[in-house]
Amino acid sequence: MGPHYLSRFFSPRSVAIVGASERPDSVGHRLLLNMQEAGFKGSIFPVNLKHETLLGYKVYRDINSIPEDLELAVIAVPAAAVPAVMRQCGDKGVSCAIIISAGFGELGAEGKRLQDEILDIAHRYGIRIIGPNCLGVIRPSGHINATFGEGPVKDGNLALLSQSGAVCTAILDWAQANDIGFSTVVSMGGAADIDFGEVLDYLALDTKTTGILMYVEGIRDARRFLSGLRVAARLKPVILIKSGRHEAGCKAAMSHTGAMVGGDDVFDAAIERAGVVRVYSIAELFSAARILANNYLVKQARLAIITNAGGPGVMSTDRAGDVGVIMAELSPASLDALNQALPAHWSHGNPIDILGDATAERYQKALEVCLQDPNVDGVLVILTPQAMTHPTQIAHCVIEAAKTCSKPVLASWTGGAKVKEGRALFENSRVAHFDTPEVAVDAFSFLAKYHNNQILLKQIPSVSEELRAPDVEGARLIIERVLSEGRQVLTTQESKAILAAFHIPVTQTIKVSNAKDAMIAAESMGFPVVLKVNMAEFSHKTDIGGVRLNIRSVQEVSHLYAEMEAAIRKKHPEVSDIVMTVEPMYGSRSGRELMLGVIRDPVFGPAISFGLGGTLVEILRDKAVALPPLNAYMAEQIIAKTKAAKYLGAFRQLPPAHSKALVEVLLNISVMVSELPEILELDINPLIADENGVMAVDARIKAQLSHQLMPYAHMAIHPYPHEWVEHYQLANGMGITIRPIRPEDGDLEKDFVHRLSGRSKYFRFMQALQELTPEMIVRFTQIDYDREMAFIAVSAQDTPSKEYGVGRYIVNPDGQSVEFALVVSDDSQCLGIGTRLMKTLMRTAKFKGIAFIEGEVLTVNQPMLSFVSKLGFSIEKIPGDSEVVRVIKDLRQ
């Protein structure tokens, strides 16, 4: 694999500053000065019509007059002049451009037209663009500062991606004051071409970056955004701030970036699935980065607090309750050990107040006890300067104790000059230090969230692998019939039919249009019954008095039907035909009213919500949100996040609700919205759960015509492609399964590469490789099925299963071609495994609209060259490289 295609932005050999200026307060002057002060090692070419020299550099009238090859153009001229500059870049062979200029998509129709023009030029010449309306790019290790910000940026290991140039400069200023460095800084601006997803893909594999910080205002391509996040978060911590959490903020962000902004709770659900931690301030951004950089693992959020003062301990405990951190309950053995080591008046609980005269030895013993306690996941050590306190000595002891344990130790030396020396010791240790205890508690909560989100990241559910097959086509036919009648909102009866097609229990519903039919339906059904209005124009029935419950006689049905009909005609005289339904009065003493819904987010597509239901649903506002597809673990997590979770357990002599049945309903809803892109909204309220199961009592679905060509294109996360699993019998009688790779295949993949001969490893990886690193295993097994694919051939008979071959491709930046790699184990060659893997790759790529499949093969790898030739690949020489050739096949033929 060669360098990433975006590396040209961060390590160019030559840069043109178009719009360089002599005015000290101008963007063009600051760009040129920053590049000079960064110590850029390549050639710098200022471009300006009015000057001959600037800051000691020769100035050129335009890009075409630059005598040398040019790799990167940084453009800071008025928006109207940018298209002409881009054409010059194309003629000059420039491959990368950073457009600092504003005045494009963020300004409305005219700006959008100008932006489309520069994108058209860029596509024609193969130029990639960062921006427009951005601060620029910084790469301290490469001596690149192509921004107009002030002050130097320290080299470090954190990357910063920001959609706002102003927020970017604020974060850089904060970091400079706190002595924090960066590996890379990218101000995305309008992200008209290169977006978050592509830069995240670059940073995921960047060895100089150990953590990624992000400021996000809006997302254009949800799939690409989440795809990039998932790739990066598998390999290193990603911490994110998103503005526009409330409606007014969303409108401001929209006008700023021109990007779509989805619902905040849906955004939260999306980034949780991507393994990312969300924070809400610049200070929290760096707090999270500081603690996540040490690669701690926290399975639960149980924190012990050691303090030499009661007040900070109580304040920290309060903060723990605010952010969902659990105060650890010390084991009896720990309490005994602390009783022996501490004075009699210690707090005898958590927080552990070791009193104001605490010595270094007392701190050390308390910390050692906590770290050994199985009920403790992390420890916060608080020190306040008191007359008998030795902050520096105690810091030494804390650092030494932390070295012997994998649990996180956090410190807060609270104060000023007296604790300064102790704080400094923590900077180069595994102990993360924070100025105040509350911030430290916040940081620990981020660690717990990160662990939980990493579990979600590894969930790759198929759509309906373990469920009864639904009647998808039957449900779609009902929706299409409704839409053909010019309606979008389905009646209760129609909505329940869709639910039933996906095996969701529903109450019986009989449609009636007069009092006589209502009486017959009720008598046939058996009392008590419910009478409801069943008309699309009245989707919220209770608002018009359109529901009568617990009806116990035919006479009562007749009377209430007439009463409801008269009330509706009086309030809505324009309505000609009134239709109602008769349903059984469902409920039990132990029934709990829940709500289950689906909305279509403008950015992330369908989102599933769950919580307490009934008529007070808007007031209770109990809701957890998740993106489909779901599996059982994820469905359980949704339920656990709500107030409804406690309501579903046993209480007041009521038995617990049937949790497995509730999980199955969530899974079936996930299948429904995955398979039916026509569904825009769904409300099941109430969904009644008791010890016997669940029942959808009322339902409403809103639909629209779907024009998507690819399955699951309406979803932000591609499900596990179970449809691509195939079974074969080889010529020697061995049965194999070829299936997409899963995250849990890490051990299979590691063993497979271990069994390869040195020659096969070299042919596959084009370098000497003994074993896969943990990072490589993650990268190879936890893939994004939307933009890459990996198939493994595994035995059908062996226990445990054994891998015999793997083929993979990844979509190139052009979106039209893929790069493939293929290898078969040495003991399984010439059995047809390679041919089946390669044909599966080609068939999948073609189905996804890919035009070309290509790869690089060593010239000495004659078996592979012969293999691809038989499959119709052409072989092309690579200019200047005699060791590798490129093989390519047109999939459109």
N, C-alpha and C positions, 0 to 999 in steps of 0.2 A: 504493500500500500504506500503510495506517495503522500506528500503533504496534503492536508485538507485544502480544498479550493479557496477557503476564506483566509488562509494563512498569508496570502498576498497583501491583505489589508494591514497585517500586523508585522510583516517583515519585508517590506518592499525595498528594492535597491535604488529606486529613484522616485521622487515625489515632485509634482508641480502644485504650487499654491496659486490658483487662478483667482485674481482679485486681490493680490498682495498690495499693501498700501503703505505710505510713509506716515499716515495720520496715526498717532499713538492710540487714539480712542476707537480705532476701526477694527472690525473683525479680521480683515485681511492682514493688518499689521500684527495683531496678536497671534494669528496662526503662524506667520513666518517666524516671529520671535520665539514662540513656544517650540517649534521644530529646531530652531537654532540652539536654544538653551537646553533642550533634551539631549543634545549631542548626537543627532542623527548621523550615522556613519556613511550613508549613501549620498546621492546627488540631490540637491534642492534647486528647483527652477521656479523662481517667482514669475508670474505672468501679469503684465499690466501695460497698457498702451502708453502711459504718460512718463514712465521712468526708465532710466538706463541701469541704475543700481539701487538696491535696497538692502540695508543691513550688511553690506559688503558682498551681496550676491549680484551677479549679472541678471538683468531683468529681460524677459522675452515678450514680444508683442502678442503672440498667441501660441497655442500649443504646437501648431505645425512648425513654428520656427525653432523649436527646441532641437538641438542637433543629435541628441542621444535617445536611446530607447527609454520609454517611460512606462512605469508599472502602475502608479497610483496618482490620481488627480483629486485634489481637495478644492472644491468649487465654492467660492463666496462672492458671487456677483448677483445683481438683481435677477429675480425669477425669470423675467422675460428674456434675459440673455443666456439662460442656462441651456436651452435646446441647441443653440449654435455652438456652445462650448462642448456639449456632448457629441455633436457631429465631428468636431475636431478630434476629440478623444478617439472616436471610432476610426477615423482616417489614420490616426497615429498608432493605432494598435494597443491603446490603453485598455486594460482588462478590469480595473477597479476604479470607482469614483465615490467620494464622500461629498454629498451635496449639503453644505451648511445652510444655503439660502432658504428663506421662508417664502411663503406666497403660493403654496400649491394646494393639495387636497383639503387642508384645514380651512381654506377661505371660500369654499363653495364651488359653484359650477365653473367659473372661469379658471380658478386655481386647479380644479380637477382636470379640466381640458389640457392645461399646461403640463400637469403631472403625467397624464396619459401620453402626451407627445414625447416627453423625455423617456418614458418607459418603452415606447415603441422604438425610439432610436437605440436605447440600450439593448433591447432584445435583438434588433437587427445586427448590431455589432458584437454581441456577446459580452457586454459590459455589465458587471454587477454593481449595485448601488446601495450604499448606506445613507439613510436620510429619505427625503429632504427635511429641512427645518430641524436640524440636529446640532448638538455641540461638537460632535466628532468622535475620534478614536484615540485612546492612549494605550501604549504598550511599553512600560518603563524598561523592561529588560531588552527591548529592541530599540531603545532610544527614540521612540515615536511619541510625539504629543501633537497630534493633528486636531487640536481643539482651540477655541478662543477663551478658555478658562484662565484664571489667574493662579500663579504659584505652581511650584513643582509638585509632582505626584511621586510618592515613595514607592519603590519596588516592593512587592509582597506576593502573597499567594491567594488573595481574594479577587474574584472577577466581579465587575459591576456592570449590569445592563439597566439602562434607564430610558423610559419613553420621553421623559421631560429633561431638557437641558438644564433648566433652573434647579430641579431637584438633584440632578447629577452634580452640579457645582456645590450645592448645599452639603451633599453627602461627602464629597471630596474635601470640602473645608472642614467638616466635622472630623473626618478621618485624619487630616493633617494635624489638627489640634490634639488628637489622641494617639499620634504616632502609628497609624495603621497604613499599611501599604497595599498595593494592588498589582495583580498580574496583568489585568486587562480592564479597560474601561471602554464601553461602547454606548454612546448616546444614539438611540434608535430613531428618534424623531418621528416622522410620518411613516416610516417602515414601508415605503411604497414597493420596494423590491425585496431586499433581504429583511427577514422578520426575526422575531424572537427564536422561532424554532431552529433556524439555520445556525444562528450564533450559539445557541445552547448546544447544538450538535458538535460544533467546533470546540467549545469549552469543555465538553464532557471528556474529550480525548486529550486535552491540553495538559501536559505534564507540569506546567508552571502554576496551574490552578487547582487549589484543594477545596474551594468553596465558592458558591455563586450567589451574589446578592442581586435582587431585581426590584425595580420600581415599574409598576404596570398601571396604565390608565385604561386601555381598551385592547380588544383582540379582534383581528380581522379573520384569521383562519384558525378556528378552534382546534381542528384535528392536528394541524401542523404545530400549533403552540403546545398542546398537550403531548404530542409525540416528542418534541424537543425536550420538554420538561422531564418526561419519563426516562428518556435516554440519559440525561444529565443526572437526575436524582438517583438513578441506580448506582452511579459511580461516585458521587460526591454530594455533600449537603447543598440544597438549594433553598434560599430564604427569600421571601417575597413580601413586598408592600404593594397593596393595590388601593388606589384612590377611587373616589366615586362610589363610596359604600352606601350613600343615601341618594335619593332622587336628584336633589340639587347638584350634588357632586358629580353624578353621572352626566348631567347635561353639560356641566363645565368641562368634563373630560372629553366629551364628544366634540365640543367646539374646539378644543385644544388639539386633539390628535386626528379627528375625523374617523376614529375607529369605533366599532360597535362596542357597547358595554352591556353585559348581561346582568341578571339579577345577582345580588351579592351572595345570597345563600347558595345559589347554583355555582357561582365561582368558587366558593369555599369547597363545595363537594367535588368540583373538578380538580382542584389542586391537591386535595387530600388523596384522590385516586392516583395522582402523579407523584406521590411521595414527598411533597413539598411542604415546608412550614411557612405559615403566613404570620406576619407581625404587623404592628400598627403604628410604628414610629421609627425614626432613624436610629434612636438609641437602642430600641429593641432589635433592630436589624443587626447591629454589631454585637449586642449581647448574645443573640442566637448564634451568630457566626463564631464567637469566641468559644462557646461551649460545644458546638457541633464539630468544630475543627479537631477535637481530641478523639473522635470516633468512639465515644462511650455508647454502651448499649443499656437501655432502660426498658425493662419489660412492663413495669408498672410505675406509677408516679408516687411512690411512697418515700417521703422525705423526712430525714431527721435533722433537727436544728440544734446546734451547740452554741451557747452564747454566755458571755460573762455579765450580761445585763438583762433584766426581765423585760423592759420596754421593747427593745428591738425584736426579742423573741416573740412577743405577743403580736406586734405589727406584722412580722413575717408570717405568723400563723394565719392572721386575718387575710393576708394577701394570698396565701396558699388556697384558702377557701374560695377566693374570688376567681382564681384561674384554674381550678380543678385539680390542684395538687393535693394528694392525700398525706396527712400527717401520719407518719409510720407509728404503729403500735409496737413498742419495744417488747421483745420476748422476755419471759421470766429470767432466763439466764443472763440477759443483758442488764436487767434491772439489778440482779444480785451483784454482777460485776461492778456496776456503777456505784452501788451502795458501799462496796468495799473500797473503791478508789476515791470517792468524792466526800466532801464534808456532809454532815448529817442534814444540813439545811438545803441541799440541792433540791431541785424542783420535783424529783421523783416521777418524772414523765417527760413527754416530748411536747414543747421544746425543752431541751436539757439545759437548765440554768446552772452553770458551774460556779456562779457567784463572782463578785467583783474582784476578789483577790486571787483569781485563778492564775496558776503558774503554767509554764510551758508543759510541764509533766502532766498536769491535770487535763489540759487541752488534748495532749497526745493520747492519754489513756481513754478519755471519752470518745475520741475519734476512732481509735482502734476497736473499741467495743461496738460502736455503731456499724463500722464497715464489716464486722464479722457477723452481724445480726441478719438472718435470712429474711426478716420482715422489712429491711431497709434497702431501698434502691439507690439512694444518694444522700449525701450529707452536706449541709450548709453550715460553715463555721463562721460565727460572727464575733468580732472583737471591737469593743469600744475602749478608747484610751482612758485608763484610770491610774491613780498614783502608783499602784503596785504592779501595773501591767508592763510586760516587755514585748511589744508588738513584733519586733524583728526576730527575736528568739522563738516566739510562738509560731511565726510564719515558717521558719526553718523546720520546726517539728511537724507542722501540718503538711508541708511539702514532702518530707521523708515518709510520713505515714501513708500518704496518698500513693506513693510509688509501689507499695506492696499489694494494691487492690485495683481491680478493674472497674469498681464502682466510681461514679463521678464524685469529686469533692469540689465544692464551691466555697469561696471565701469572700467575706465583706469586712474589710478593715475600715470601719466607719470613723471619719474624722479628717484631720488635716495634716499638719507638719509632723505630729507625733507618730503617725502610722505610715508616712511617706516611704520610708526605707523598707518597711515590711511589704507594702504594696509592690514595690519594685521587684522584690524577690519572686513574686508570683508570675511576672511577665513571661519568664522563660521556663515555666514549670507546667505540669499537667493540671495544676489547680487553677481553675478559671476564677479571676477576681472581678468583683463588681463594687462600685462605689457605695451602693446602698443595699440593704438586705432584700428590700422588695423587688429590686431589679434582678437580684440573684434568683429569687423564687420564680420570677417570670422566665428567666433563662432555663431553669430546670423544667418548667412546664413545656417549653419549646422542645426540649430533649425528649420528653414523653410523647408529645405530639408527633415528633419526627419518627420515633419508633413505630407508633400506631400507623402512621401514613405509609411507612415503608412496607408494612404488612399489606396494606391495601394495594400498594404499587405492584406487588407480586401476584395479586389475584387476577387471573386471566380467564374469566368465565366464558363458557360457550353459551349460545343462546338458549338451548333447550336440551342439553345432552342428557340430563338425568330426570326429565319430566315426561309425563304422558304427552304424546304428540297432539298438538292442538289442531283444530280445523281452521287453518289460516285462510284458505281459499273461501270457505263458507263465510267467515267473518268479513273478508274483503268484499265479497259479493253483496252482503247486506249494506255495507257502507257505500258501495258504488250505487246501489239502488236509491239510497237516501239522497246522495249527492245529485243523482240524475233528476230528482224531483225538485231541485233548486234549494234544498235545505242543507245546512251544515250541522245543526244540533239534532242529535238522535233523540227519539222519545225514550222514556224509561224502559218500555218493553224492548225496543230495539237495542238500547244500551246493554240491557241484561242479556240479550241474546249474544252479543259480542263477548261479554264476560263468560258466559256458559261455554262458548266455543273454545275458551282457553282454560276450562275446568275450574273456574272460580264459582263457588256455590252461590246461587241467587235464589231469592224467594219467588214463588210462582206468581205470575202476573197475568191477569185477564183484562183485556181492553174492552171497555163498554162505552156506548154513546147515548144511553138513555137509562132511566131509573129501573125499568123492567129488566133489562139485561144485567144491571148491577145487582138486583135482587137474586136473579137466577145464579149469577157467578158466585155470590156470597153463600147461598144455600148449598151449592155444589161443593164449594171449597171447605165449608165448615167454619163456624165462628170460634173466636172473634176474628174480625177482618179489619183492613185499612182501606179507606177510599182516598184516592189521590187524583189530582188533575194530571193529565198526561198529554201536554201540548208543548211543542218545541219553543213557542214564544214565551212560555212561563217556566223558565229553567229553575228558578228558585221558588218552589211551590209554597213554602211557608210565608213568603212575602205577600202573597195574595190570599192567604187563608185557604190554600188548596190542599190541605191534608186533614183528614179526620181519622183518629186512632181508636182502637179498642171497641169497634162496633159489634154489638152482640145479638142483633135480631134483624130480620128482613124488613120489619117496619122502620127500624132506625136507619137502615141503608136507604130506603125510599125517601124518608124525610130529609136526611142529610144530603142526598144527591140533589134534591130539588132546591135545598137551601144554598148549596155551593154554586149550583148553576145560576140561580137568580143573582147571587152576589157578584159573580163574574160578569154577567151580562150588564148589570148596573154600572160596574166599574169600567168595563171594556165593551161598549155597545158595538164596536166594529167587528167583534168576533162572531162568526156565523155558526160554526160547529164546535161544540164543546165535547171533549173526549176525556174520559177518566179511566182509572184502573182499579180493580179490586185485587187486594193481596192479602195473604194470611198475616195476622198480627204476630210477628216474630219477636221473640224475646224470652228471656228467662231471668230469674232472680239474680243469677250470677253473670248476666250478660254485660259486657263493657262496650260502650259506643266509641268507635274509632273512626278515623278519616284516612282514606288513601287516595292520593291524587297524582295526576300527571300534568305538567305544563310543557309547552314548547318554548324553551329559552331562545332568544334571537341569536345568541352566540353559540351555546353548547348543545342545542337541540333538546330532545326529551329529557326531563328530569322527574324523578319519582319522589313524592313527599308522603310522609306518614306521621300520624300523631293522634291526639285525642279528637273525637268527633262530636256529633250532635249539633244542636241548634246554636250552641255557644262557641262554635269553632273559631269564629273571627276574634272573639274576646280572649279565649284561652291561648291562642297563637302558639300551640305546642306543635312543633314541626321539625322533622329531620329530613334532609334532602340528600339524594344520591343520584348519580348518573348510571343508566343501564349500560351494559348488561350487569346483572347481579348474580352472585352465587350465595349459598346458604350462610357463609361467614359474613358476607357483606349485609345480607338481610338482617341477621341477628344484630349487627352493629347499628343499623338504622334504628331498630326497635329500642336498643339500649340507650341511645342518645336522647330519648324523649321522656317527658313526664309520664307518658302512658306506660312505660316499662314497669314502674312500681305498681301502677293500677292493674296491670295484667297478672301480677303475682297473687299469692294467697293473702287475704286480709279479711278481718271481721267474719271469720267462719266461712268465707267464700273460697271455693277451690280455685287454683290457678287456671288461667285461660290456656287453651290448647296451643302452645307456642309453635309446635311443628306445623300445624295447619295454617297459622298466621304467616310463617316463613314461606310456606308453599304458595300462598296467595301473592306475596311480594314477588316471588320468583316467576309466577305465571304472568303477573302484570309486566315484569321486565321483558318476558318473551313477547307479550302482546305489543308493547311499544317498539320493540326491536323489529318485529316482523311486519308491523303495520305502520309505515311512515305516514299513512293518511290521518292518524290520530293526532289532533292538536291539543285537546284537553280531555281530561277524565276526572270525574269526581265520584268517589264511592263514599257516601255519607248518609246514614251510618253504615259502617262495617261492624257488625256485632260479633264479638268473640266471647266464648264461654268455655267451660271445661270439655265440651263435646266437639267444638270446631269453630268455624267462622261462617258468617252469612252476609252477603251483600244485600242490604235491604233496599237501598235506593242508589241509583247510578245515573250519570249524565255524561255523554260523550259528544265532543265537538270534533268534526273531521273536515278535511279538505282533500282535493285531488292531489295525488303525488305524481310527479313527473321524473323522479330519480331513476337512473338507469342501473346503478350499481347497488347491490344489497348493502344495507346499513349505512348508506351515504348520509342519512339524516342524523347519525349519532356521532358524538365527539370521540368516543372510544370504540375501536373495532373489537368485536367479540372474538374469542378463540375460534378460528375457522374450522370447526368440526366437519364441515362439508368436504374438506380436502383430505380427510383420512381415507386411505385405501389399503386393501389387503391383497397380497399376491402370493403365489406359490412359484418358487424358482425352479429351474431345470433340475436341480439336484434333490427336489422334494421339500426343501426348507420353506417354511411359511414366514413371510415378513410383513410388517406393517410400515407403510410410509405415511408419516403424519407431521403436521407442523410442530416445531419444537416448543416446549413449555419451560417456565422458570425452574420447575422441579427436576429438570433433566441435567442439572449441573454435574452430578456425579457420573451420569452416563457419558456426558461429553468429555469430562476429564479422563475417565478410563479409556474412552475411544482414542483420544490423542496420545495417551500414554502407550497404547498398544501399537501405534503406527511406527513403522521403521524410520530411521533417521532420514532416509531418502524420501519417503512419502511426506514427512514433516517439512522437509526443505522444499519439495515441489508445491506443497499447499501454502506455506507461509513465506516462502522465498527468503528465509533466513534460518540460521541454526536455532532450533527451539526444542527444549527438552520437555517441559510441562507447561500447561496453561496456567497463567497467573489468576488469582481470584478475580481481578478486574476483567480479564479476558473471558472468564467463565460467565460472569454477569452479563457482559456485552453480547456474548454469543447465545445465551439462553433466554434472556429477558428482552425480547424484541418487540417492536411495534409492527403489528401485522398489516398496518395500512401502508407503510412506506418501505417495508422490507419483509422478507420471508425466509424461513429456514425450515427445511424438511429433513427429518432423520429417518433412516431405515433401521427398524429394530426387529429383533426376533419375536416371533409369535409363540415359540415354545419355551425358550430359556427362562429360568427363574433363579435369580433376578434377571430382568430383561437386559439385553446386550445390544449395543449400537454397532451397526456394520457400515454405515455410510452417512454422509451429511452433504446437502447441497443448499446453498443460500444465495440470495441476491439482495441488493439494496438499491433503491431508486436513486438515480443521479439527479443533480440539481435541475437539469433540463425537464424533468418529469416525463420524458419520452423514452428513456433508456434505463437499463439496470446493469449493474456490475455483478457478475456471478463468481462463485467459488465452489469447488466440488472435490470431495475426497472419499475414497472407499478404503476400508481396512485391508491390509496386505493379504490376510487369509481369506478374503471374500471377493477378490477380484475375478473377472471373467465369468461371473454368474448372472450378469444383467442388472445388478443393483445400480451401478452408475448410470446406465441408460434410462432406467425407470425414474431415478431421481432427477436427471437432466430434463426428461420429457415433462415431469411434473412441474419443475421450475418454469419451463417455457410455456406450458399450458396456463399456469397461474398468472404469469406476467401478461400474457396475451389477453386473458379474461379481464385483467385490470386496465386494459387499454395501453399497455406498453408496446412501443414499436420495435425496439432493438434490445437484444441481450448481448452483452459483451464481457470480455474478461482478458486478463493478462496471463500469459503462460510462458514459462521459461523455455528457451529454445532447446534445452537438453531434455525436456520432458516430452519425448517423442510419443509415448503411449497416449498422453492427453491430447496432443496435436492430432494424432490419428483418430482418436475418439470423436473430437468435435468436428473433424472433417467429414466423417461418416454421417453426422447429424446435420450437415449442410452449412456449417460455419465457414466463413471466409477468413483467411489469415493475412494480416497486414503487418509490415515492419513498422517499428517505432523509430522515427528519425533520431539518430544519435545514440541508440541503445541496441547493441548487438546481442544482449543476453535474454531479452524479453520480446515477445511478439503479442500483438493484440488480435483476438479472435472475436468475430462479430456475426450475428445472424439477424436478419430482418424477419420479425414475427408476423408482419402483415401479409407475407406471401402464403 
